[in-house]
Amino acid sequence: MSGLEVFLDGGATFASLLSAGAAVVGYRQQKEDDLELVEDMEEVEQLRKNLSEAATSAWAAHAALTAAWGQPLSLFRGPLGIPVMQVTWAVEVVEVAKELVEKAAEFEDLADVYDAQLQLAKTHGRSLLRSPLLRLEERLDELSLVLTSQIAAVVLAKEAFSLGDTSAVKPVHAMAAMKAATSFGQGSLKSMEELPLAILQDRKLLGELWRVGPGRMETL
């Protein structure tokens, strides 16, 4: 007779072992859900408010940078009537700003997607993931600062194109702006890959059974 058979003959049944195992998994899932999910409607509303403020700030910085350049940066195809080599640094500045506003549009779109899900969570009492909301809020706050830091550099680049400036030395403002943009770009690419589109998420089955009453595990 095997050790398992002896143990079962001692009174334990295979079903009870399964139930005990499910209880352990349920307890762990319940703890994970408590940490990961937002269910309190006051917290949902606060998260929505924080995300809205961060998105509005980023949008304002995005608009200010576009205004400083004078037209959508997405239309930039290089200086007109000036050899690129004469204004290399200025081209670099505008290309960096162009990439930033493209990232800004992606983050702003994602903020709209999250806001819609926050509204659904509030209306229908659904739970949702907390971490993606906090990470997006953080990236939007950083984005608004980085976009604002590009304004002086873009103005200098615009002047260089107008005057045909042949200076090969980047102005201090341009160097600082490009450094900030590069740092943000390296982090934002990873962030966009990690942030999911869907943040509405129900509790895991075993965790929910444990939460509403450990005795219900016996139904499994």
Backbone hydrogen bonds, N-H to C=O, Kabsch-Sander energy under -0.5 kcal/mol:
donor,donor_aa,acceptor,acceptor_aa,energy
6,V,2,S,-2.2
7,F,3,G,-2.2
8,L,4,L,-2.6
9,D,5,E,-2.5
10,G,6,V,-1.2
11,G,8,L,-1.8
12,A,7,F,-1.0
17,L,13,T,-1.9
18,L,14,F,-2.1
19,S,15,A,-2.4
20,A,16,S,-2.4
21,G,17,L,-2.5
22,A,18,L,-2.7
23,A,19,S,-2.1
24,V,20,A,-1.8
25,V,21,G,-2.2
26,G,22,A,-3.0
27,Y,23,A,-2.4
28,R,24,V,-2.2
29,Q,25,V,-2.8
30,Q,26,G,-2.4
31,K,27,Y,-2.0
32,E,28,R,-2.4
33,D,29,Q,-2.8
34,D,30,Q,-2.1
35,L,31,K,-1.5
36,E,32,E,-2.4
37,L,33,D,-2.8
38,V,128,L,-3.0
39,E,37,L,-0.5
44,V,40,D,-2.2
45,E,41,M,-2.2
46,Q,42,E,-2.0
47,L,43,E,-2.8
48,R,44,V,-2.2
49,K,45,E,-2.2
50,N,46,Q,-2.6
51,L,47,L,-2.4
52,S,48,R,-2.3
53,E,49,K,-2.3
54,A,50,N,-2.2
55,A,51,L,-2.6
56,T,52,S,-2.5
57,S,53,E,-2.1
58,A,54,A,-2.1
59,W,55,A,-2.6
60,A,56,T,-2.3
61,A,57,S,-2.1
62,H,58,A,-2.4
63,A,59,W,-2.7
64,A,60,A,-2.3
65,L,61,A,-2.3
66,T,62,H,-2.0
67,A,63,A,-2.3
68,A,64,A,-2.1
69,W,65,L,-1.6
70,G,66,T,-2.2
71,Q,66,T,-0.6
75,L,72,P,-1.8
76,F,73,L,-1.7
77,R,78,G,-0.5
81,G,79,P,-0.5
86,Q,83,P,-1.8
87,V,83,P,-0.6
87,V,84,V,-1.3
88,T,85,M,-0.7
91,V,87,V,-2.2
92,E,88,T,-2.2
93,V,89,W,-2.2
94,V,90,A,-2.2
95,E,91,V,-2.5
96,V,92,E,-2.3
97,A,93,V,-2.3
98,K,94,V,-2.4
99,E,95,E,-2.1
100,L,96,V,-2.1
101,V,97,A,-2.3
102,E,98,K,-1.5
103,K,99,E,-2.0
104,A,100,L,-2.7
105,A,101,V,-2.2
106,E,102,E,-1.6
107,F,103,K,-2.6
108,E,104,A,-2.8
109,D,105,A,-2.3
110,L,106,E,-2.2
111,A,107,F,-2.3
112,D,108,E,-1.7
113,V,109,D,-1.9
114,Y,110,L,-2.6
115,D,111,A,-2.3
116,A,112,D,-2.0
117,Q,113,V,-1.5
118,L,114,Y,-2.3
119,Q,115,D,-2.2
120,L,116,A,-1.8
121,A,117,Q,-2.5
122,K,118,L,-2.1
123,T,119,Q,-2.6
124,H,120,L,-2.8
125,G,121,A,-1.0
126,R,121,A,-0.9
128,L,38,V,-1.5
129,L,199,I,-2.8
130,R,36,E,-2.6
134,L,130,R,-1.8
135,R,131,S,-2.6
136,L,132,P,-2.4
137,E,133,L,-2.2
138,E,134,L,-2.1
139,R,135,R,-2.2
140,L,136,L,-2.5
141,D,137,E,-2.2
142,E,138,E,-2.1
143,L,139,R,-2.6
144,S,140,L,-2.2
145,L,141,D,-1.3
146,V,142,E,-2.4
147,L,143,L,-3.0
148,T,144,S,-1.7
149,S,145,L,-1.9
150,Q,146,V,-0.7
150,Q,147,L,-0.9
151,I,147,L,-0.5
151,I,148,T,-1.2
153,A,149,S,-0.5
154,V,150,Q,-2.6
155,V,151,I,-2.3
156,L,152,A,-2.1
157,A,153,A,-2.2
158,K,154,V,-2.5
159,E,155,V,-2.1
160,A,156,L,-2.2
161,F,157,A,-2.2
162,S,158,K,-1.9
163,L,159,E,-2.5
164,G,160,A,-1.4
165,D,160,A,-1.8
175,M,171,P,-2.3
176,A,172,V,-2.5
177,A,173,H,-2.2
178,M,174,A,-2.3
179,K,175,M,-1.9
180,A,176,A,-2.2
181,A,177,A,-2.3
182,T,178,M,-2.4
183,S,179,K,-2.2
184,F,180,A,-2.2
185,G,181,A,-2.8
186,Q,182,T,-2.0
187,G,183,S,-1.3
188,S,184,F,-2.9
189,L,185,G,-1.8
190,K,186,Q,-0.8
191,S,187,G,-2.0
192,M,188,S,-2.7
193,E,189,L,-1.4
194,E,190,K,-1.6
195,L,191,S,-2.2
199,I,197,L,-0.5
201,Q,127,S,-2.0
208,E,204,K,-2.5
209,L,205,L,-2.4
210,W,206,L,-2.1
211,R,207,G,-2.1
212,V,208,E,-2.5
213,G,209,L,-1.1
216,R,213,G,-2.6
217,M,214,P,-1.8
218,E,215,G,-1.5
219,T,216,R,-2.0
220,L,217,M,-1.6
